[in-house]
Structure formats: structure tokens, C-alpha cells
């Protein structure tokens, strides 16, 4: 059964944010600004982004505001970072609707939070395959799975969640939050959703183009077949 929503908020206060990015440009300005605007904000992060944010925030602010997604979900990352964010508790927090008692009960049952903003950009697949010496295995390893899933979930739920995929948008988002008491508008969430779906569509198109450009013989040449 599909949920049909009839009541939403124009302005949504940003209190819980997922940050998991390949391109870490601008994080040193974005995240401290978010904490300045909302001193109670919590940031949930993974892998290299988590380590970068610990350096940016320092020990005390990291202790107060930064949470490892593995600690939040109770599941360690799969070796090689293959599975980090593909977790029911994460997607419940992204896709839950504000005025839905069943969703609120689900979140309470797993001790989850509703995420208001998802800051994600994807593994650099296009840049990787632009290297003439790239192997099919290296290309395959740079196909992002969890990132596009989070982006699409956040963009689908633009009625409550801001899907942020481009570091160039950080400054205008911060400016809006400062002006609106830490709240982000439906107009901005909708614009970000459009951009997010374009981002994942372009990403998938680049993967398709690359796979169509290589032969199976070139693929099997990367491995020892058993």
C-alpha cells in the first residue's frame, strides 16, 4: 500500500544530518556552520568522512555531536566499506513522514531518529574510468551503491528531507538556515530533490556507458577464473 501524504511543513528544522561524501570539499565550513546555527544538531557519518569530521570538529565537539553510523545501527562496516549505510534504521529515518503515527512508532521501536538532511556525493566513477589505464575491476570497485540509495531516498522524501549532493550548494543552504532559525524551506528541498535525481541519473548513465564500451574478455582478464 502506497502512503499518500496530505499534510507537510513548509519549514523543517534541521536537527539530524547524515554526512557521507567522496568529495570532502567544503565540509570544514558546512558542518561547523550547521552546529553554530543549531547547537543541538547531531551529525551521523561513515568511514573516511567520519574521520575527516573528527579532525574538523575536534575531540570535544565530535564527542558531543558526531555519531558513527556503525554505532547508530549497531552493525560494523563490511570489509572494504562495501556495506555502511544500507540499513533499515537508516532508511526508516530518511523516509519517515512527519505526521504519520505509525512511522513515529517504528522509529521509537528501533530507537531511531528522523533525518532532516542527507549530505551525500558519490564515488568518483566518471573520473576513475577517464584514466586510460583503468581496469574493469577498478571501475567496478568505484560503483557506489549506498550513496545513490540514500540520495534517492532523501530526494523522494523532499516533503521533509533536504538531499544535498553538490558542495556548491553548501553556502546557500547555510545562508537560508541562518535566516530562518535553522529551518529549510520546501522550495529549497524541492530544488535539491530535482538536482539529486539528476545526479544519480548521470551517475548511472556513466556506468552504463562504460560497461557498454568494454568486452567480457577484457573483464575476465582482470581475474583468475576458477
FIFITI-356309 format. One record per residue: x negated, y negated, z of N, C-alpha, C in turn; residue in one letter. Coordinates in nm, 4 decimals. Example, Ala and Ser with C-alpha at 12.3 -4.5 7.8 and 13.67 -1.06 7.14 Angstrom:
ATOM         nu         nv         nw        cau        cav        caw         cu         cv         cw   type
ATOM    -1.3190     0.5690     0.7800    -1.2300     0.4500     0.7800    -1.3200     0.3300     0.7800      A
ATOM    -1.2850     0.2250     0.7080    -1.3670     0.1060     0.7140    -1.2900    -0.0030     0.7870      S
This chain:
ATOM         nu         nv         nw        cau        cav        caw         cu         cv         cw   type
ATOM    -0.0847     0.1197     0.0000     0.0000     0.0000     0.0000    -0.0882    -0.1246     0.0000      X
ATOM    -0.0617    -0.2161    -0.0897    -0.1409    -0.3386    -0.1014    -0.0867    -0.4449    -0.0073      X
ATOM    -0.1780    -0.5091     0.0663    -0.1377    -0.6201     0.1522    -0.1075    -0.7435     0.0681      X
ATOM     0.0067    -0.8040     0.0902     0.0427    -0.9304     0.0268     0.0488    -1.0356     0.1355      X
ATOM    -0.0404    -1.1345     0.1265    -0.0553    -1.2350     0.2311     0.0320    -1.3555     0.1996      X
ATOM     0.0992    -1.4086     0.3017     0.1847    -1.5251     0.2810     0.1408    -1.6459     0.3635      X
ATOM     0.0511    -1.6258     0.4583     0.0071    -1.7366     0.5442    -0.1452    -1.7373     0.5547      X
ATOM    -0.2063    -1.8516     0.5212    -0.3511    -1.8651     0.5317    -0.3840    -2.0032     0.5880      X
ATOM    -0.5111    -2.0249     0.6178    -0.5576    -2.1543     0.6673    -0.6370    -2.2257     0.5584      X
ATOM    -0.6150    -2.3554     0.5463    -0.6978    -2.4354     0.4569    -0.8402    -2.4422     0.5113      X
ATOM    -0.8543    -2.4797     0.6376    -0.9849    -2.4944     0.7004    -1.0131    -2.3727     0.7896      X
ATOM    -1.1295    -2.3110     0.7713    -1.1692    -2.1962     0.8520    -1.2986    -2.2302     0.9250      X
ATOM    -1.2973    -2.2122     1.0572    -1.4186    -2.2375     1.1352    -1.5183    -2.1239     1.1130      X
ATOM    -1.6430    -2.1599     1.0867    -1.7475    -2.0610     1.0618    -1.8159    -2.0271     1.1939      X
ATOM    -1.7918    -1.9028     1.2414    -1.8450    -1.8596     1.3708    -1.9313    -1.7345     1.3603      X
ATOM    -1.9008    -1.6476     1.2634    -1.9763    -1.5235     1.2440    -2.0194    -1.5133     1.0980      X
ATOM    -2.1509    -1.5037     1.0770    -2.2077    -1.5106     0.9423    -2.2979    -1.3903     0.9182      X
ATOM    -2.2811    -1.3252     0.8032    -2.3764    -1.2244     0.7571    -2.4756    -1.2926     0.6640      X
ATOM    -2.6043    -1.2716     0.6884    -2.7078    -1.3243     0.6006    -2.7991    -1.2087     0.5606      X
ATOM    -2.8002    -1.1760     0.4317    -2.8842    -1.0679     0.3813    -2.9230    -1.1030     0.2378      X
ATOM    -3.0443    -1.1574     0.2201    -3.0799    -1.2151     0.0910    -3.2132    -1.1627     0.0406      X
ATOM    -3.2224    -1.1514    -0.0910    -3.3505    -1.1238    -0.1545    -3.4294    -1.2532    -0.1693      X
ATOM    -3.3623    -1.3591    -0.2173    -3.4230    -1.4914    -0.2313    -3.4023    -1.5676    -0.1002      X
ATOM    -3.5099    -1.5832    -0.0243    -3.5004    -1.6452     0.1086    -3.5194    -1.7966     0.1060      X
ATOM    -3.5238    -1.8516    -0.0128    -3.5351    -1.9965    -0.0277    -3.4208    -2.0671     0.0453      X
ATOM    -3.4539    -2.1656     0.1267    -3.3527    -2.2483     0.1913    -3.2993    -2.1963     0.3226      X
ATOM    -3.3358    -2.0730     0.3613    -3.2858    -2.0207     0.4891    -3.3343    -2.1043     0.6070      X
ATOM    -3.4551    -2.1601     0.5940    -3.5118    -2.2383     0.7040    -3.4333    -2.3656     0.7308      X
ATOM    -3.3525    -2.4079     0.6326    -3.2656    -2.5236     0.6522    -3.1218    -2.4810     0.6808      X
ATOM    -3.0759    -2.3783     0.6110    -2.9360    -2.3367     0.6248    -2.9036    -2.2887     0.7656      X
ATOM    -2.9759    -2.1892     0.8137    -2.9366    -2.1249     0.9387    -2.9527    -2.2173     1.0597      X
ATOM    -3.0643    -2.2898     1.0749    -3.0700    -2.3856     1.1856    -2.9594    -2.4910     1.1788      X
ATOM    -2.9217    -2.5325     1.0581    -2.8128    -2.6297     1.0442    -2.6802    -2.5704     1.0890      X
ATOM    -2.6546    -2.4448     1.0530    -2.5315    -2.3790     1.0968    -2.5245    -2.3727     1.2482      X
ATOM    -2.6374    -2.3451     1.3124    -2.6406    -2.3366     1.4590    -2.6264    -2.4734     1.5232      X
ATOM    -2.6776    -2.5749     1.4576    -2.6623    -2.7112     1.5082    -2.5156    -2.7533     1.5033      X
ATOM    -2.4482    -2.7158     1.3957    -2.3071    -2.7522     1.3792    -2.2191    -2.6752     1.4762      X
ATOM    -2.2467    -2.5452     1.4921    -2.1698    -2.4613     1.5847    -2.2671    -2.3873     1.6764      X
ATOM    -2.2908    -2.4395     1.7975    -2.3874    -2.3785     1.8896    -2.3498    -2.2379     1.9355      X
ATOM    -2.2268    -2.1953     1.9070    -2.1829    -2.0606     1.9466    -2.1876    -1.9615     1.8306      X
ATOM    -2.2353    -2.0048     1.7155    -2.2367    -1.9209     1.5955    -2.3286    -1.8001     1.6140      X
ATOM    -2.2882    -1.6880     1.5543    -2.3694    -1.5660     1.5534    -2.4053    -1.5303     1.4095      X
ATOM    -2.5304    -1.4897     1.3904    -2.5804    -1.4505     1.2591    -2.6161    -1.3027     1.2628      X
ATOM    -2.5636    -1.2260     1.1684    -2.5872    -1.0814     1.1574    -2.6724    -1.0587     1.0336      X
ATOM    -2.7820    -0.9831     1.0489    -2.8747    -0.9733     0.9375    -2.9423    -0.8373     0.9309      X
ATOM    -3.0159    -0.8164     0.8203    -3.0779    -0.6870     0.7928    -3.2238    -0.7038     0.7517      X
ATOM    -3.3012    -0.5989     0.7726    -3.4330    -0.5821     0.7139    -3.5214    -0.7048     0.7127      X
ATOM    -3.5716    -0.7371     0.5919    -3.6625    -0.8488     0.5754    -3.5997    -0.9825     0.6075      X
ATOM    -3.4700    -0.9969     0.5819    -3.4017    -1.1218     0.6152    -3.3981    -1.1407     0.7666      X
ATOM    -3.3708    -1.0341     0.8394    -3.3694    -1.0411     0.9854    -3.5055    -1.0860     1.0378      X
ATOM    -3.6129    -1.0293     0.9840    -3.7475    -1.0666     1.0291    -3.7778    -1.2119     0.9955      X
ATOM    -3.7364    -1.2566     0.8765    -3.7579    -1.3961     0.8378    -3.6821    -1.4904     0.9298      X
ATOM    -3.5594    -1.4534     0.9657    -3.4797    -1.5393     1.0535    -3.5369    -1.5435     1.1946      X
ATOM    -3.5943    -1.4342     1.2401    -3.6597    -1.4356     1.3722    -3.7748    -1.5372     1.3733      X
ATOM    -3.8479    -1.5434     1.2647    -3.9567    -1.6417     1.2564    -3.9028    -1.7837     1.2502      X
ATOM    -3.7970    -1.8028     1.1746    -3.7379    -1.9362     1.1600    -3.6810    -1.9856     1.2921      X
ATOM    -3.6101    -1.8998     1.3636    -3.5369    -1.9406     1.4834    -3.6207    -1.9374     1.6100      X
ATOM    -3.7223    -1.8527     1.6125    -3.7993    -1.8380     1.7348    -3.7330    -1.7398     1.8304      X
ATOM    -3.8057    -1.7042     1.9343    -3.7614    -1.5969     2.0236    -3.6310    -1.6282     2.0953      X
ATOM    -3.6199    -1.7486     2.1528    -3.5019    -1.7786     2.2340    -3.3752    -1.7879     2.1500      X
ATOM    -3.3809    -1.8640     2.0408    -3.2607    -1.8771     1.9577    -3.2254    -1.7458     1.8902      X
ATOM    -3.3260    -1.6662     1.8548    -3.2972    -1.5343     1.7977    -3.2251    -1.4476     1.8992      X
ATOM    -3.2700    -1.4504     2.0229    -3.2068    -1.3722     2.1293    -3.0619    -1.4144     2.1506      X
ATOM    -3.0361    -1.5434     2.1368    -2.9018    -1.5965     2.1629    -2.8068    -1.5824     2.0448      X
ATOM    -2.8607    -1.5840     1.9209    -2.7727    -1.5993     1.8039    -2.7911    -1.4957     1.6943      X
ATOM    -2.9026    -1.4228     1.6927    -2.9327    -1.3331     1.5802    -2.9112    -1.1883     1.6209      X
ATOM    -2.8334    -1.1160     1.5405    -2.7991    -0.9764     1.5695    -2.8368    -0.8896     1.4500      X
ATOM    -2.9091    -0.7834     1.4758    -2.9393    -0.6862     1.3713    -2.8120    -0.6112     1.3342      X
ATOM    -2.7868    -0.5977     1.2051    -2.6676    -0.5244     1.1620    -2.6733    -0.3796     1.2090      X
ATOM    -2.7933    -0.3225     1.2174    -2.8049    -0.1865     1.2705    -2.7573    -0.1795     1.4153      X
ATOM    -2.7893    -0.2813     1.4939    -2.7411    -0.2856     1.6323    -2.5893    -0.3042     1.6358      X
ATOM    -2.5389    -0.3850     1.5437    -2.3950    -0.4110     1.5393    -2.3159    -0.2864     1.4999      X
ATOM    -2.3641    -0.2139     1.3983    -2.2905    -0.0964     1.3510    -2.3212     0.0287     1.4316      X
ATOM    -2.4372     0.0279     1.4998    -2.4798     0.1486     1.5716    -2.5455     0.2514     1.4808      X
ATOM    -2.5770     0.2100     1.3569    -2.6381     0.3011     1.2605    -2.7707     0.2430     1.2116      X
ATOM    -2.8816     0.3188     1.2203    -3.0085     0.2684     1.1675    -3.0053     0.2632     1.0152      X
ATOM    -3.0918     0.1787     0.9586    -3.1027     0.1731     0.8134    -3.1560     0.3057     0.7604      X
ATOM    -3.1051     0.3477     0.6450    -3.1585     0.4656     0.5777    -3.3001     0.4362     0.5278      X
ATOM    -3.3864     0.5362     0.5281    -3.5242     0.5186     0.4837    -3.5272     0.4478     0.3478      X
ATOM    -3.6188     0.3504     0.3375    -3.6288     0.2727     0.2149    -3.5242     0.1638     0.2031      X
ATOM    -3.4461     0.1438     0.3102    -3.3424     0.0415     0.3068    -3.2272     0.0737     0.2143      X
ATOM    -3.2095     0.2017     0.1805    -3.1059     0.2388     0.0836    -2.9654     0.2131     0.1358      X
ATOM    -2.9448     0.2311     0.2656    -2.8137     0.2024     0.3251    -2.8363     0.1153     0.4482      X
ATOM    -2.7837    -0.0065     0.4411    -2.7963    -0.1003     0.5525    -2.6610    -0.1575     0.5937      X
ATOM    -2.5817    -0.1948     0.4962    -2.4571    -0.2672     0.5257    -2.3316    -0.1924     0.4822      X
ATOM    -2.3480    -0.0750     0.4210    -2.2306     0.0000     0.3760    -2.1690     0.0718     0.4955      X
ATOM    -2.0900    -0.0002     0.5703    -2.0360     0.0492     0.6961    -1.8941    -0.0041     0.7145      X
ATOM    -1.8065     0.0824     0.7649    -1.6654     0.0473     0.7850    -1.6504    -0.0787     0.8697      X
ATOM    -1.7334    -0.0892     0.9728    -1.7241    -0.2024     1.0652    -1.7587    -0.3341     0.9951      X
ATOM    -1.8514    -0.3280     0.9006    -1.8879    -0.4477     0.8242    -1.7728    -0.4906     0.7341      X
ATOM    -1.7180    -0.3959     0.6585    -1.6162    -0.4320     0.5595    -1.4829    -0.4653     0.6236      X
ATOM    -1.4542    -0.4059     0.7383    -1.3361    -0.4459     0.8132    -1.3482    -0.5926     0.8537      X
ATOM    -1.4693    -0.6315     0.8970    -1.4924    -0.7697     0.9387    -1.4861    -0.8689     0.8242      X
ATOM    -1.5215    -0.8257     0.7033    -1.5153    -0.9147     0.5866    -1.3745    -0.9226     0.5297      X
ATOM    -1.3065    -0.8085     0.5221    -1.1786    -0.8021     0.4507    -1.0562    -0.8278     0.5381      X
ATOM    -1.0737    -0.8323     0.6697    -0.9585    -0.8538     0.7577    -0.8947    -0.9896     0.7317      X
ATOM    -0.7641    -0.9953     0.7528    -0.6864    -1.1175     0.7289    -0.6486    -1.1821     0.8619      X
ATOM    -0.6417    -1.3130     0.8628    -0.6247    -1.3871     0.9885    -0.4938    -1.3534     1.0593      X
ATOM    -0.3841    -1.3568     0.9879    -0.2530    -1.3402     1.0508    -0.2000    -1.1985     1.0291      X
ATOM    -0.2811    -1.1017     1.0649    -0.2457    -0.9611     1.0474    -0.2767    -0.8879     1.1772      X
ATOM    -0.1725    -0.8553     1.2526    -0.1917    -0.7939     1.3842    -0.2591    -0.6578     1.3742      X
ATOM    -0.2301    -0.5833     1.2685    -0.2916    -0.4516     1.2518    -0.4422    -0.4655     1.2300      X
ATOM    -0.4822    -0.5657     1.1519    -0.6244    -0.5887     1.1296    -0.6932    -0.6295     1.2596      X
ATOM    -0.6279    -0.7145     1.3362    -0.6847    -0.7562     1.4646    -0.7017    -0.6362     1.5572      X
ATOM    -0.6041    -0.5462     1.5564    -0.6125    -0.4263     1.6403    -0.7251    -0.3349     1.5938      X
ATOM    -0.7434    -0.3236     1.4615    -0.8529    -0.2424     1.4080    -0.9879    -0.2977     1.4515      X
ATOM    -1.0039    -0.4290     1.4415    -1.1295    -0.4913     1.4831    -1.1547    -0.4703     1.6323      X
ATOM    -1.0495    -0.4854     1.7113    -1.0646    -0.4659     1.8559    -1.1026    -0.3212     1.8867      X
ATOM    -1.0464    -0.2275     1.8114    -1.0725    -0.0857     1.8365    -1.2196    -0.0513     1.8181      X
ATOM    -1.2853    -0.1136     1.7197    -1.4265    -0.0832     1.6937    -1.5201    -0.1895     1.7512      X
ATOM    -1.4609    -0.2821     1.8273    -1.5380    -0.3940     1.8847    -1.6100    -0.4719     1.7747      X
ATOM    -1.5341    -0.5008     1.6709    -1.5887    -0.5738     1.5573    -1.5503    -0.7199     1.5603      X
ATOM    -1.6138    -0.7964     1.4719    -1.5830    -0.9386     1.4587    -1.5384    -0.9663     1.3157      X
ATOM    -1.4609    -1.0721     1.3001    -1.4217    -1.1189     1.1671    -1.5315    -1.2116     1.1158      X
ATOM    -1.5890    -1.1780     1.0005    -1.6932    -1.2611     0.9418    -1.6299    -1.3728     0.8596      X
ATOM    -1.6807    -1.4940     0.8792    -1.6253    -1.6117     0.8116    -1.7071    -1.6519     0.6902      X
ATOM    -1.8334    -1.6085     0.6875    -1.9222    -1.6443     0.5768    -2.0173    -1.5278     0.5508      X
ATOM    -2.0388    -1.4981     0.4236    -2.1330    -1.3946     0.3828    -2.2340    -1.4593     0.2885      X
ATOM    -2.3582    -1.4657     0.3317    -2.4650    -1.5272     0.2525    -2.5508    -1.4138     0.1971      X
ATOM    -2.5342    -1.3853     0.0693    -2.5999    -1.2695     0.0076    -2.6442    -1.3066    -0.1334      X
ATOM    -2.7697    -1.2761    -0.1667    -2.8071    -1.2696    -0.3079    -2.8821    -1.1389    -0.3308      X
ATOM    -2.8938    -1.0986    -0.4546    -2.9197    -0.9583    -0.4870    -3.0647    -0.9307    -0.5227      X
ATOM    -3.1011    -0.8013    -0.5168    -3.2345    -0.7599    -0.5592    -3.2630    -0.8178    -0.6982      X
ATOM    -3.3877    -0.8569    -0.7237    -3.4196    -0.9270    -0.8496    -3.4304    -0.8321    -0.9683      X
ATOM    -3.3206    -0.7715    -1.0069    -3.3247    -0.6722    -1.1146    -3.3706    -0.7344    -1.2465      X
ATOM    -3.3127    -0.8474    -1.2811    -3.3434    -0.9095    -1.4103    -3.4913    -0.9458    -1.4192      X
ATOM    -3.5459    -1.0025    -1.3114    -3.6884    -1.0377    -1.3099    -3.7749    -0.9129    -1.3141      X
ATOM    -3.7294    -0.8074    -1.2495    -3.8062    -0.6821    -1.2475    -3.8196    -0.6235    -1.3862      X
ATOM    -3.7093    -0.6140    -1.4588    -3.7145    -0.5496    -1.5907    -3.7719    -0.6420    -1.6974      X
ATOM    -3.7912    -0.7704    -1.6649    -3.8560    -0.8616    -1.7596    -4.0049    -0.8320    -1.7717      X
ATOM    -4.0600    -0.7617    -1.6728    -4.2005    -0.7208    -1.6768    -4.2166    -0.6094    -1.7802      X
ATOM    -4.3013    -0.6297    -1.8787    -4.3160    -0.5322    -1.9877    -4.3634    -0.3962    -1.9380      X
ATOM    -4.4344    -0.3946    -1.8254    -4.4859    -0.2682    -1.7744    -4.3948    -0.1980    -1.6765      X
ATOM    -4.2739    -0.2477    -1.6592    -4.1844    -0.1887    -1.5593    -4.1457    -0.0462    -1.5984      X
ATOM    -4.1424     0.0423    -1.5013    -4.0984     0.1795    -1.5263    -3.9489     0.1907    -1.4978      X
ATOM    -3.8824     0.2878    -1.5584    -3.7414     0.3086    -1.5252    -3.7191     0.3334    -1.3760      X
ATOM    -3.8161     0.3972    -1.3091    -3.7994     0.4226    -1.1661    -3.8039     0.2931    -1.0856      X
ATOM    -3.8950     0.2038    -1.1217    -3.8995     0.0754    -1.0507    -3.7727    -0.0044    -1.0778      X
ATOM    -3.7231     0.0014    -1.2008    -3.5976    -0.0667    -1.2335    -3.4828    -0.0087    -1.1520      X
ATOM    -3.4754     0.1228    -1.1476    -3.3684     0.1888    -1.0711    -3.3727     0.1489    -0.9243      X
ATOM    -3.4941     0.1402    -0.8682    -3.5084     0.1054    -0.7268    -3.4600    -0.0356    -0.6976      X
ATOM    -3.4564    -0.1210    -0.7996    -3.4129    -0.2594    -0.7814    -3.2663    -0.2811    -0.8184      X
ATOM    -3.1898    -0.1737    -0.8260    -3.0443    -0.1864    -0.8425    -2.9829    -0.1987    -0.7035      X
ATOM    -2.9257    -0.3135    -0.6759    -2.8674    -0.3422    -0.5444    -2.7272    -0.2811    -0.5368      X
ATOM    -2.6975    -0.2169    -0.4240    -2.5658    -0.1565    -0.4029    -2.4882    -0.2314    -0.2931      X
ATOM    -2.5470    -0.2401    -0.1748    -2.4777    -0.3046    -0.0628    -2.4516    -0.4517    -0.0864      X
ATOM    -2.5465    -0.5209    -0.1512    -2.5291    -0.6635    -0.1757    -2.4069    -0.6951    -0.2601      X
ATOM    -2.3941    -0.6347    -0.3794    -2.2747    -0.6620    -0.4597    -2.1445    -0.6240    -0.3892      X
ATOM    -2.1485    -0.5172    -0.3092    -2.0270    -0.4782    -0.2368    -1.9846    -0.5860    -0.1382      X
ATOM    -2.0823    -0.6397    -0.0640    -2.0484    -0.7457     0.0314    -2.0028    -0.8726    -0.0392      X
ATOM    -2.0707    -0.9071    -0.1489    -2.0323    -1.0266    -0.2243    -1.8893    -1.0131    -0.2746      X
ATOM    -1.8570    -0.8989    -0.3321    -1.7230    -0.8795    -0.3876    -1.6163    -0.8787    -0.2787      X
ATOM    -1.6479    -0.8166    -0.1653    -1.5512    -0.8139    -0.0547    -1.5239    -0.9549    -0.0038      X
ATOM    -1.6313    -1.0322     0.0167    -1.6146    -1.1685     0.0660    -1.5399    -1.2552    -0.0351      X
ATOM    -1.5742    -1.2400    -0.1639    -1.5078    -1.3199    -0.2666    -1.3603    -1.2817    -0.2803      X
ATOM    -1.3307    -1.1523    -0.2681    -1.1907    -1.1092    -0.2723    -1.1111    -1.1755    -0.1599      X
ATOM    -1.1742    -1.1884    -0.0430    -1.1036    -1.2432     0.0731    -1.1335    -1.3921     0.0912      X
ATOM    -1.1396    -1.4654    -0.0218    -1.1683    -1.6089    -0.0146    -1.0632    -1.6839     0.0659      X
ATOM    -0.9478    -1.6237     0.0891    -0.8463    -1.6897     0.1716    -0.8958    -1.7109     0.3145      X
ATOM    -1.0046    -1.6388     0.3520    -1.0597    -1.6571     0.4871    -1.2118    -1.6652     0.4900      X
ATOM    -1.2801    -1.6106     0.3889    -1.4257    -1.5923     0.3939    -1.4939    -1.6716     0.2824      X
ATOM    -1.6091    -1.7310     0.3157    -1.6913    -1.8004     0.2165    -1.7995    -1.7055     0.1666      X
ATOM    -1.8015    -1.6785     0.0365    -1.9015    -1.5914    -0.0256    -2.0099    -1.6790    -0.0878      X
ATOM    -2.1255    -1.6822    -0.0259    -2.2325    -1.7741    -0.0666    -2.3436    -1.6938    -0.1348      X
ATOM    -2.3645    -1.7167    -0.2639    -2.4615    -1.6377    -0.3406    -2.5769    -1.7196    -0.3962      X
ATOM    -2.5676    -1.8512    -0.3892    -2.6672    -1.9362    -0.4546    -2.7287    -2.0331    -0.3542      X
ATOM    -2.8618    -2.0248    -0.3313    -2.9258    -2.1193    -0.2390    -2.9017    -2.2657    -0.2751      X
ATOM    -2.8732    -2.2941    -0.4011    -2.8464    -2.4321    -0.4421    -2.7192    -2.4874    -0.3782      X
ATOM    -2.6332    -2.3989    -0.3268    -2.5087    -2.4431    -0.2630    -2.5243    -2.4698    -0.1130      X
ATOM    -2.6379    -2.4337    -0.0551    -2.6517    -2.4444     0.0899    -2.6292    -2.5864     0.1400      X
ATOM    -2.6888    -2.6841     0.0735    -2.6831    -2.8213     0.1247    -2.5410    -2.8760     0.1231      X
ATOM    -2.4660    -2.8466     0.0182    -2.3287    -2.8993     0.0130    -2.2378    -2.8288     0.1121      X
ATOM    -2.2653    -2.7006     0.1375    -2.1875    -2.6284     0.2381    -2.2145    -2.6858     0.3762      X
ATOM    -2.3416    -2.7099     0.4066    -2.3771    -2.7692     0.5358    -2.3130    -2.9069     0.5500      X
ATOM    -2.3166    -2.9860     0.4437    -2.2572    -3.1198     0.4491    -2.1073    -3.1120     0.4782      X
ATOM    -2.0384    -3.0183     0.4149    -1.8948    -3.0033     0.4392    -1.8677    -2.9587     0.5823      X
ATOM    -1.9466    -2.8644     0.6317    -1.9277    -2.8183     0.7686    -1.9509    -2.9318     0.8684      X
ATOM    -2.0527    -3.0140     0.8448    -2.0786    -3.1276     0.9343    -1.9597    -3.2243     0.9346      X
ATOM    -1.9079    -3.2492     0.8172    -1.7990    -3.3459     0.8039    -1.6692    -3.2939     0.8660      X
ATOM    -1.6495    -3.1615     0.8622    -1.5209    -3.1031     0.9031    -1.5274    -3.0279     1.0357      X
ATOM    -1.6240    -3.0589     1.1195    -1.6294    -2.9952     1.2507    -1.6565    -2.8463     1.2446      X
ATOM    -1.7419    -2.8047     1.1501    -1.7783    -2.6633     1.1397    -1.6798    -2.5797     1.0619      X
ATOM    -1.5895    -2.6441     0.9886    -1.4889    -2.5720     0.9113    -1.5149    -2.5867     0.7622      X
ATOM    -1.4784    -2.4825     0.6875    -1.4961    -2.4837     0.5429    -1.3592    -2.4706     0.4761      X
ATOM    -1.3393    -2.5463     0.3699    -1.2065    -2.5581     0.3084    -1.1750    -2.4439     0.2136      X
ATOM    -1.0465    -2.4263     0.1902    -1.0007    -2.3280     0.0913    -1.0551    -2.3621    -0.0467      X
ATOM    -1.0575    -2.4889    -0.0823    -1.1087    -2.5286    -0.2135    -1.2525    -2.4788    -0.2323      X
ATOM    -1.3363    -2.5000    -0.1304    -1.4754    -2.4565    -0.1419    -1.4849    -2.3047    -0.1432      X
ATOM    -1.4064    -2.2376    -0.0608    -1.4094    -2.0904    -0.0593    -1.3674    -2.0344    -0.1947      X
ATOM    -1.2693    -2.0964    -0.2573    -1.2231    -2.0521    -0.3882    -1.3308    -2.0744    -0.4945      X
ATOM    -1.3958    -2.1900    -0.4907    -1.5040    -2.2179    -0.5859    -1.6194    -2.1183    -0.5675      X
ATOM    -1.6521    -2.0885    -0.4428    -1.7592    -1.9932    -0.4146    -1.7213    -1.8525    -0.4612      X
ATOM    -1.5937    -1.8167    -0.4492    -1.5481    -1.6850    -0.4951    -1.5650    -1.6721    -0.6462      X
ATOM    -1.5289    -1.7757    -0.7192    -1.5476    -1.7741    -0.8646    -1.6949    -1.7495    -0.8994      X
ATOM    -1.7802    -1.8228    -0.8310    -1.9239    -1.8126    -0.8570    -1.9766    -1.6744    -0.8184      X
ATOM    -1.9253    -1.6200    -0.7098    -1.9700    -1.4891    -0.6614    -1.9351    -1.3788    -0.7599      X
ATOM    -1.8132    -1.3786    -0.8132    -1.7755    -1.2758    -0.9097    -1.8546    -1.2908    -1.0399      X
ATOM    -1.8853    -1.4141    -1.0788    -1.9705    -1.4350    -1.1968    -2.1105    -1.3796    -1.1710      X
ATOM    -2.1586    -1.3969    -1.0482    -2.2918    -1.3492    -1.0093    -2.2998    -1.1969    -1.0200      X
ATOM    -2.2011    -1.1261    -0.9659    -2.2058    -0.9799    -0.9716    -2.1806    -0.9285    -1.1126      X
ATOM    -2.0971    -0.9989    -1.1889    -2.0729    -0.9576    -1.3280    -2.2007    -0.9698    -1.4107      X
ATOM    -2.2740    -1.0790    -1.3927    -2.4003    -1.0980    -1.4647    -2.5018    -0.9919    -1.4233      X
ATOM    -2.5016    -0.9578    -1.2955    -2.5942    -0.8572    -1.2435    -2.5665    -0.7210    -1.3073      X
ATOM    -2.4402    -0.6812    -1.3088    -2.4032    -0.5531    -1.3690    -2.4331    -0.5519    -1.5185      X
ATOM    -2.4120    -0.6658    -1.5843    -2.4402    -0.6740    -1.7280    -2.5890    -0.6544    -1.7557      X
ATOM    -2.6741    -0.7094    -1.6687    -2.8185    -0.6944    -1.6863    -2.8602    -0.5479    -1.6694      X
ATOM    -2.7990    -0.4795    -1.5732    -2.8290    -0.3369    -1.5534    -2.7857    -0.2561    -1.6751      X
ATOM    -2.6647    -0.2829    -1.7233    -2.6131    -0.2124    -1.8408    -2.7026    -0.2345    -1.9617      X
ATOM    -2.7430    -0.3585    -1.9823    -2.8294    -0.3912    -2.0969    -2.9612    -0.3154    -2.0875      X
ATOM    -3.0186    -0.3098    -1.9682    -3.1456    -0.2396    -1.9532    -3.1298    -0.0896    -1.9786      X
ATOM    -3.0297    -0.0286    -1.9177    -3.0110     0.1158    -1.9354    -2.9849     0.1510    -2.0814      X
ATOM    -2.9158     0.0629    -2.1521    -2.8902     0.0860    -2.2948    -3.0154     0.0694    -2.3800      X
ATOM    -3.1188     0.0065    -2.3228    -3.2396    -0.0221    -2.4002    -3.3458     0.0869    -2.3873      X
ATOM    -3.3244     0.1834    -2.2979    -3.4256     0.2872    -2.2762    -3.3684     0.4245    -2.3124      X
ATOM    -3.4590     0.5165    -2.3389    -3.4189     0.6534    -2.3736    -3.4310     0.7444    -2.2519      X
ATOM    -3.3628     0.8579    -2.2569    -3.3737     0.9551    -2.1486    -3.5155     1.0095    -2.1390      X
ATOM    -3.5844     1.0244    -2.2520    -3.7224     1.0716    -2.2485    -3.8110     0.9765    -2.1677      X
ATOM    -3.7864     0.8474    -2.1815    -3.8644     0.7513    -2.1040    -3.8324     0.7633    -1.9550      X
ATOM    -3.7079     0.7910    -1.9241    -3.6686     0.8087    -1.7849    -3.7359     0.9320    -1.7259      X
ATOM    -3.7254     1.0459    -1.7951    -3.7799     1.1701    -1.7396    -3.9311     1.1667    -1.7282      X
ATOM    -3.9954     1.0791    -1.8057    -4.1395     1.0639    -1.7977    -4.1882     1.0080    -1.6666      X
ATOM    -4.0964     0.9540    -1.5873    -4.1333     0.8959    -1.4571    -4.1419     1.0013    -1.3474      X
ATOM    -4.0911     1.1219    -1.3734    -4.0729     1.2182    -1.2646    -4.1357     1.3531    -1.2967      X
ATOM    -4.1582     1.4267    -1.1904    -4.1903     1.5686    -1.2041    -4.0578     1.6441    -1.1984      X
ATOM    -4.0240     1.7098    -1.3048    -3.8948     1.7794    -1.3123    -3.9060     1.9175    -1.2510      X
ATOM    -3.8046     1.9566    -1.1761    -3.8053     2.0917    -1.1154    -3.6844     2.1708    -1.1652      X
